[in-house]
Amino acid sequence: MSIIQSDILILGSGVAGLSTAIKLAKALPNKKIIVATKNNKEESNTKYAQGGIAAVWDQEDSFESHIQDTLRAGDYLNDIEVVKMVVENAPIRLKELIDWGAEFDFNTQNEYDLGKEGGHSANRILHHKDITGYEIQMTLIKQVENLSNIEFLSHHFAIELITEHHFTDKTIELGQNDIHCFGAYILNEKTSEIDTYLAHKVVLATGGSGQAYATTTNPVIATGDGVGMAFRAKAIIEDMQYIQFHPTALYEPGKSPAFLISEAVRGFGAYLRNKNGERFMLKTDDRGELASRDIVSRAINMEINTSGAECVYLDCTHLEYEAFYKHFPNIVEKCKSIGIDVKKDFIPVLPAMHYMCGGVSVNKRGQTSIHNLYANGEVAKTGLHGANRLASNSLLEALVFGHEIAENIIENQSVFQVPFPPIPEWNSEGTIAPKEQILISHNRKSVQNIMNDLVGIVRSNERLERAIDHLNYIYSDTEKMFKHVTISPQICELRNINAVAYLIVKQSMQAKENKGAFYSLDLL
């Protein structure tokens, strides 16, 4: 076991973590920055983002329009000052990303081809075909590779944030404003050693928690690790009841994660139809298929519950095929691979857990309630999204807050001179290798099925109470296992999924009204 010191430790390698790292590395060339990720450097939720980045880009659009669309999507629970900050800084951050090498699609007039998605009142989405996230991820990685003061650690799994809880007298109760972050205990998956990483500033950029549900568009790495660690460190976590279900995940029974059929497909003109071939969205919202995601997901859920069908359908057959293929080549090819010809066949779709609108609470500078700990990206609750996320605002949010976090750290460099307190090494004494991994995978699947069945698009007090009873048992069983077995990514991910599921249920039980992505039958 080793003790490794750096100036800044960033956990996560998506747009939130990498954009922050790049800004800091360029502004502070003499400071050591470590970026740690539990998989390889390319793997993150960012990589799978299809739609694009929203920004006011021409004279036919306005900041006020983008602000109002964001507020409407968030059911007006957004922080208006944060919304203004993100929207008004969007063009600057996008131009910066383009300067770093990101390429976005042009139209026939040699101007940026601006897309439109559900909830937007104007064409303002810059995209790179239907793999915008991948283009951004690769752009940022190239930047990082050219910065010598960034050390990139792949296959390093953060287990716990280091705070006073690890070395103070356990009888002393720390107040909410007394907690500091000094780094993290990180498992090197290649050596199986748990090393102590000390840092003066720590940035959580660990992404989402889709794997808390059985049906999700999120990759298998999205296990809510940042929320789990922050929760155990006593950070403030808010709005976890607002879980956005993407309305149109490709319906492939037993397939996980679900393949995402981008919001932009409906923005391009596709219709939603029920099993009888009838369009049904206009009965729910005058925007039809371009209503915000919470509304479309609930409408699909209602249609399925009423009809008994297993899915609904996206109809692209009336669209000009060559233009559609140019815009969505990966979606067309994926459909073709399972026998669906989008020129003449409807695409079967179903809502799937997609995005956390809540998370670790931060202020406008990305600071959490724990000193020296920041959060950015889906792990953070910034106030931008309110009760439901407007499509294509998430990559933008990460860029804007990455800039704000970097600026705040640059402005407060005196912390780099403060010596670290004596930090104990991770204690693995008395643990043994688990005899059967099936116990861990069984608990993980149990949590996912509980969340799918009882804490979905539509909830009720009875379902939530049943869910919390089941989750409490799994939590106790998992903690008992955690204390006695050798630490592995699998047991850590299970703990984090447990924490996320608990927070979603608990904060759903405390909700007082149906807003945005939260909907309870008992609050009608």
C-alpha positions in Angstrom: 0.0 0.0 0.0 1.3 3.4 -1.0 0.6 7.0 -0.1 0.5 9.2 -3.3 0.2 13.0 -3.1 -1.0 15.4 -5.7 -2.4 18.9 -5.8 -5.7 18.0 -7.4 -7.4 14.6 -7.7 -10.2 14.2 -10.2 -12.4 11.1 -10.1 -13.9 10.3 -13.4 -12.9 10.7 -17.1 -16.0 12.0 -18.9 -16.5 15.5 -20.1 -17.0 16.8 -16.5 -13.7 15.4 -15.2 -11.6 16.0 -18.3 -12.7 19.5 -19.1 -12.0 20.5 -15.5 -8.5 18.8 -15.7 -7.6 20.5 -18.9 -8.5 24.0 -17.6 -6.5 23.4 -14.4 -3.5 21.9 -16.1 -3.2 24.8 -18.5 -3.6 27.5 -15.9 -1.5 25.7 -13.2 1.4 24.1 -15.1 3.4 23.5 -11.9 0.6 21.7 -10.1 0.2 17.9 -10.3 -3.2 16.7 -11.3 -4.3 13.0 -11.1 -7.3 11.8 -13.1 -8.5 8.4 -11.9 -11.1 6.3 -13.7 -12.3 2.8 -12.8 -12.3 1.6 -16.5 -10.2 2.7 -19.5 -9.9 6.4 -20.3 -12.4 6.3 -23.1 -15.2 4.7 -21.1 -17.8 7.1 -19.6 -21.4 8.2 -19.9 -20.1 11.0 -22.1 -19.0 8.5 -24.8 -22.6 7.3 -25.2 -24.3 10.7 -25.5 -25.9 10.8 -28.9 -27.9 14.0 -29.2 -25.5 16.9 -28.8 -24.9 20.2 -26.9 -27.5 22.9 -26.7 -26.3 26.5 -27.2 -27.7 29.7 -28.6 -25.8 29.9 -31.9 -27.6 32.2 -34.3 -29.8 35.4 -34.4 -33.0 33.4 -34.7 -32.5 32.1 -31.2 -32.0 33.9 -27.9 -30.7 33.4 -24.4 -34.1 34.1 -23.0 -35.7 31.4 -25.1 -33.1 28.8 -24.0 -33.6 29.9 -20.4 -37.4 29.6 -20.6 -37.2 26.2 -22.3 -34.9 25.0 -19.5 -37.2 26.3 -16.8 -40.3 24.8 -18.4 -38.6 21.4 -18.7 -37.5 21.6 -15.1 -41.1 22.4 -13.9 -39.7 25.8 -12.6 -37.8 24.1 -9.8 -34.5 25.2 -11.4 -32.1 27.7 -9.8 -32.7 30.7 -12.1 -29.3 32.1 -11.5 -27.6 28.9 -12.5 -29.8 28.5 -15.6 -28.8 32.0 -16.7 -25.1 31.3 -16.0 -25.0 28.1 -18.0 -27.1 29.3 -20.9 -25.2 32.6 -21.3 -21.8 30.9 -21.1 -22.8 28.2 -23.5 -21.5 29.8 -26.7 -18.1 30.6 -25.1 -17.6 27.1 -23.8 -18.6 25.6 -27.1 -16.2 27.7 -29.1 -13.5 26.7 -26.6 -14.3 23.0 -27.2 -14.2 23.6 -31.0 -10.8 25.3 -30.6 -9.6 22.1 -28.8 -10.5 20.1 -31.9 -14.2 19.0 -31.5 -16.0 18.8 -34.9 -19.7 19.3 -35.3 -21.8 18.7 -38.4 -22.4 21.4 -41.1 -25.5 21.9 -43.3 -25.5 22.5 -47.1 -25.0 26.3 -46.5 -21.7 25.4 -44.7 -23.2 26.6 -41.4 -23.5 24.4 -38.3 -26.4 22.0 -38.7 -28.4 22.9 -35.6 -30.8 20.1 -34.4 -34.0 20.4 -32.3 -35.0 18.1 -29.5 -38.0 17.7 -27.2 -38.6 20.7 -25.0 -36.6 23.1 -27.2 -38.4 25.9 -29.0 -35.5 26.5 -31.4 -32.9 24.7 -33.4 -29.9 25.0 -31.1 -28.2 21.6 -30.8 -24.7 21.1 -32.2 -24.1 17.5 -33.0 -21.6 15.1 -34.6 -23.9 12.7 -36.4 -25.4 10.6 -33.6 -22.2 10.1 -31.7 -21.6 13.6 -30.3 -20.5 12.4 -26.9 -17.8 10.1 -28.5 -16.4 13.0 -30.5 -16.2 15.2 -27.4 -14.6 12.4 -25.4 -11.9 11.8 -27.9 -11.2 15.5 -28.3 -10.7 15.9 -24.6 -8.5 12.8 -24.3 -6.2 14.2 -27.0 -5.9 17.4 -25.0 -5.1 15.6 -21.8 -2.4 13.5 -23.5 -0.6 16.7 -24.4 -0.5 18.1 -20.9 2.5 16.7 -18.9 1.2 17.7 -15.5 -1.9 15.4 -15.8 -1.3 11.8 -14.7 -4.1 9.5 -16.0 -4.8 6.4 -14.0 -7.0 3.8 -15.7 -8.6 0.9 -13.8 -8.3 2.7 -10.5 -11.5 2.4 -8.4 -12.2 5.0 -5.8 -13.6 3.3 -2.7 -14.1 6.1 -0.2 -13.4 9.8 0.1 -10.9 10.6 2.9 -12.4 12.9 5.6 -12.1 13.5 9.3 -14.4 10.4 9.8 -11.3 8.3 9.1 -9.0 9.7 11.7 -10.9 11.7 14.4 -12.2 10.4 17.6 -15.3 8.5 16.6 -17.2 9.9 19.7 -16.9 13.5 18.3 -19.9 14.3 16.1 -18.7 16.5 13.2 -21.0 19.3 12.2 -22.0 19.8 8.5 -19.5 22.6 8.1 -16.6 20.8 9.8 -15.9 18.2 7.2 -12.9 18.4 4.9 -11.9 16.1 2.0 -8.2 15.1 1.9 -8.3 12.7 -1.0 -9.6 9.2 -1.6 -8.7 5.5 -0.9 -8.3 4.0 -4.4 -8.1 0.4 -5.4 -5.5 -0.4 -8.1 -7.4 -3.1 -10.0 -4.2 -4.4 -11.6 -2.3 -5.0 -8.3 -5.4 -5.3 -5.9 -3.7 -2.8 -3.6 -5.7 -0.1 -1.9 -3.5 3.1 -2.0 -4.0 6.4 -0.2 -4.3 9.3 -2.6 -3.9 12.7 -0.8 -5.0 15.9 -2.6 -5.6 19.4 -1.6 -8.6 19.6 -4.0 -10.8 16.7 -5.1 -13.4 16.8 -7.9 -16.1 14.2 -8.1 -16.9 13.6 -11.8 -18.1 10.0 -11.6 -21.2 10.2 -13.7 -24.6 8.7 -13.2 -26.3 5.8 -11.6 -28.4 4.1 -14.2 -27.3 0.7 -13.0 -29.5 1.1 -9.9 -32.3 0.1 -12.3 -32.7 -3.1 -14.3 -33.7 -1.2 -17.5 -31.3 1.7 -18.3 -29.6 3.4 -21.2 -26.5 3.8 -19.0 -23.4 1.7 -19.5 -22.4 -0.9 -16.8 -20.0 1.5 -15.2 -22.8 3.9 -14.2 -23.2 2.7 -10.6 -23.5 6.0 -8.7 -20.1 5.7 -7.1 -19.7 9.5 -6.5 -23.1 9.8 -4.8 -22.4 6.7 -2.7 -19.0 8.0 -1.5 -20.4 11.5 -0.9 -23.3 10.1 1.0 -21.1 8.1 3.3 -18.9 11.2 3.8 -22.0 13.1 5.0 -22.2 15.5 2.0 -25.6 17.1 1.3 -27.5 15.2 -1.5 -30.7 16.5 -2.9 -33.5 15.9 -5.4 -32.8 12.2 -6.0 -36.5 11.6 -6.5 -36.1 13.3 -9.9 -35.1 10.4 -12.2 -35.4 11.1 -15.9 -36.5 8.1 -17.9 -35.6 8.4 -21.6 -38.8 7.8 -23.5 -37.3 5.9 -26.4 -34.8 3.2 -25.6 -34.8 0.4 -28.2 -37.1 -2.4 -26.9 -34.9 -5.6 -26.8 -36.1 -7.8 -24.0 -33.2 -9.0 -21.8 -30.7 -6.6 -23.3 -28.8 -4.3 -20.9 -27.9 -1.5 -21.2 -30.7 -0.6 -23.6 -29.7 1.0 -26.9 -30.7 4.7 -27.0 -32.8 6.0 -29.8 -31.9 9.7 -29.6 -34.3 12.4 -28.7 -33.1 14.1 -31.9 -35.0 11.4 -33.9 -38.3 12.9 -32.7 -36.8 16.3 -33.3 -36.1 15.2 -36.9 -39.9 14.5 -37.3 -40.5 10.9 -36.1 -43.9 10.0 -34.7 -44.8 7.9 -31.7 -47.5 5.3 -32.4 -49.2 2.7 -30.2 -49.7 -1.0 -31.1 -52.7 0.0 -33.3 -50.5 2.4 -35.3 -52.2 5.5 -33.8 -50.3 8.6 -32.8 -51.1 9.3 -29.1 -48.9 12.1 -27.9 -51.1 15.0 -29.1 -53.8 13.8 -26.6 -51.3 14.5 -23.8 -49.4 17.7 -24.9 -49.9 20.2 -27.7 -46.2 19.8 -28.5 -46.8 16.2 -29.4 -43.6 14.1 -29.7 -41.6 17.2 -28.9 -42.9 17.5 -25.3 -40.3 17.2 -22.6 -39.1 13.8 -21.6 -41.1 13.4 -18.3 -44.3 14.0 -20.2 -43.5 11.7 -23.1 -42.3 8.9 -20.7 -45.5 9.1 -18.7 -47.6 9.1 -21.8 -45.9 6.0 -23.1 -46.2 4.3 -19.6 -49.9 5.1 -19.6 -50.4 3.8 -23.2 -48.6 0.5 -22.3 -50.6 0.1 -19.0 -53.9 0.8 -20.8 -53.3 -1.4 -23.8 -51.3 -4.2 -22.2 -48.7 -3.9 -25.0 -45.0 -4.4 -24.2 -43.8 -1.3 -26.0 -44.8 1.5 -28.4 -43.2 2.4 -31.7 -41.2 5.2 -33.4 -42.3 5.8 -37.0 -39.6 7.2 -39.2 -41.1 5.8 -42.5 -42.3 9.2 -43.7 -38.9 10.9 -43.3 -36.5 11.4 -46.2 -34.2 8.4 -45.8 -30.9 9.8 -47.1 -31.0 12.8 -44.8 -32.1 10.5 -41.9 -29.2 8.1 -42.5 -26.7 11.0 -42.7 -27.9 12.3 -39.3 -28.4 8.9 -37.5 -26.1 6.3 -39.1 -25.5 4.3 -35.9 -29.2 4.1 -35.1 -30.0 3.0 -38.6 -27.3 0.3 -38.5 -28.3 -0.9 -35.0 -31.9 -1.3 -36.2 -30.7 -3.1 -39.3 -28.7 -5.5 -37.1 -31.9 -6.7 -35.4 -34.0 -6.9 -38.6 -35.6 -3.4 -38.6 -35.6 -1.4 -41.8 -36.4 2.2 -40.7 -37.5 2.9 -44.3 -40.6 0.7 -43.8 -40.6 -0.7 -40.2 -41.5 1.0 -37.0 -38.9 0.9 -34.2 -40.1 -0.7 -30.9 -39.3 1.6 -28.0 -39.8 1.7 -24.2 -38.8 4.2 -21.5 -35.6 3.4 -19.6 -33.8 5.0 -16.7 -31.5 7.6 -18.2 -30.4 10.5 -16.0 -30.3 11.7 -12.4 -31.5 15.3 -12.1 -30.4 15.4 -8.4 -27.2 14.4 -6.8 -24.4 15.9 -4.6 -25.5 19.5 -3.9 -23.1 22.2 -5.2 -23.1 26.0 -5.5 -22.4 28.0 -8.6 -18.7 27.3 -8.3 -19.2 23.6 -8.1 -18.4 23.4 -4.3 -20.1 20.7 -2.2 -20.9 21.0 1.5 -17.6 19.3 2.2 -14.6 21.7 2.1 -12.2 21.1 -0.8 -14.6 18.7 -2.5 -16.2 19.7 -5.8 -18.7 17.9 -8.0 -19.4 18.2 -11.7 -21.5 16.4 -14.3 -24.4 14.0 -13.6 -23.1 13.3 -10.0 -23.9 16.9 -9.1 -27.1 18.7 -8.3 -26.3 22.1 -9.7 -29.8 23.6 -9.9 -29.7 23.7 -13.7 -32.2 20.9 -14.3 -34.8 21.4 -11.6 -37.3 18.5 -11.7 -36.4 17.3 -15.2 -33.5 17.8 -17.6 -33.9 19.6 -20.9 -32.4 17.5 -23.7 -28.7 18.3 -24.6 -28.2 20.5 -21.5 -26.0 18.0 -19.7 -22.8 18.1 -21.7 -23.1 21.8 -21.6 -23.6 21.9 -17.9 -20.3 19.9 -17.4 -18.3 22.3 -19.6 -19.6 25.4 -17.8 -19.2 24.0 -14.3 -15.8 22.6 -15.2 -14.7 26.1 -16.1 -16.2 27.5 -12.8 -14.5 24.8 -10.7 -11.2 25.5 -12.3 -11.5 29.2 -11.8 -12.4 28.7 -8.2 -9.4 26.5 -7.5 -7.1 28.9 -9.4 -8.4 31.8 -7.3 -7.8 29.9 -4.0 -4.3 28.5 -4.3 -3.3 29.0 -0.7 -4.8 25.6 0.2 -1.9 24.0 -1.7 0.5 25.2 1.1 -1.5 23.5 3.9 0.1 20.3 5.1 -2.0 17.1 5.2 -3.0 15.7 8.6 -1.8 12.2 9.4 -4.1 9.9 7.4 -4.3 6.2 8.2 -3.9 3.6 5.5 -6.8 1.5 4.4 -7.3 -1.4 6.9 -7.9 -4.7 5.2 -7.0 -6.8 8.2 -9.2 -9.9 8.8 -10.9 -9.9 5.3 -11.0 -12.9 3.0 -11.7 -13.4 -0.7 -15.5 -14.1 -1.2 -16.2 -17.8 -1.7 -19.0 -17.0 -4.2 -19.4 -13.9 -6.3 -23.0 -15.0 -6.9 -23.9 -13.4 -3.5 -22.8 -10.0 -4.8 -24.5 -10.3 -8.2 -27.7 -11.6 -6.6 -28.0 -8.5 -4.4 -27.2 -6.2 -7.3 -29.9 -7.8 -9.5 -32.3 -7.7 -6.5 -31.8 -3.9 -6.1 -32.2 -3.3 -9.8 -35.5 -5.3 -10.0 -36.9 -3.6 -6.8 -36.2 -0.2 -8.4 -37.6 -1.2 -11.8 -40.8 -2.7 -10.3 -41.5 -0.3 -7.4 -39.7 3.0 -8.0 -40.3 3.6 -11.7 -42.0 6.4 -13.8 -45.1 6.2 -11.6 -44.8 5.7 -7.9 -47.0 5.3 -4.8 -46.5 5.3 -1.0 -47.3 1.6 -0.9 -44.7 0.7 -3.5 -42.1 3.0 -1.9 -42.6 1.4 1.6 -42.3 -2.0 0.1 -39.1 -1.0 -1.7 -37.4 0.5 1.4 -38.1 -2.7 3.4 -36.4 -4.8 0.7 -33.5 -2.4 0.3 -32.9 -2.2 4.1 -32.4 -6.0 4.1 -30.0 -5.9 1.1 -28.1 -3.0 2.7 -27.5 -4.9 5.9 -26.5 -8.1 4.0 -24.1 -6.1 1.8 -22.4 -4.2 4.7 -21.9 -7.4 6.5 -20.2 -8.8 3.4 -18.2 -5.6 2.9 -16.6 -5.9 6.3 -15.5 -9.5 5.8 -14.4 -9.9 2.2 -11.5 -8.6 0.2 -12.4 -5.3 -1.4 -13.3 -5.6 -5.1 -15.0 -3.2 -7.6 -18.1 -5.5 -7.5 -18.7 -5.2 -3.8 -18.0 -1.4 -3.9 -20.4 -0.9 -6.8 -23.1 -2.8 -5.0 -22.7 -0.6 -1.9 -23.0 2.5 -4.2 -26.0 1.2 -6.0 -27.6 0.5 -2.6 -26.9 4.0 -1.5 -28.4 5.5 -4.6 -31.5 3.3 -4.5 -32.0 4.2 -0.8 -31.7 8.0 -1.5 -34.1 7.8 -4.5 -36.8 6.0 -2.4 -36.3 8.1 0.8 -36.4 11.4 -1.1 -39.4 10.2 -3.1 -41.2 9.4 0.2 -40.5 13.0 1.4 -41.7 14.7 -1.8 -44.8 16.8 -1.4 -46.0 17.4 -4.9 -45.8 15.9 -8.4 -43.2 17.9 -10.3 -41.2 17.2 -13.5 -39.9 13.6 -13.5 -41.5 12.7 -10.1 -45.0 11.4 -10.2 -46.8 9.7 -7.3 -50.4 8.3 -7.4 -50.8 9.5 -3.8 -50.2 13.1 -4.7 -52.9 13.5 -7.4 
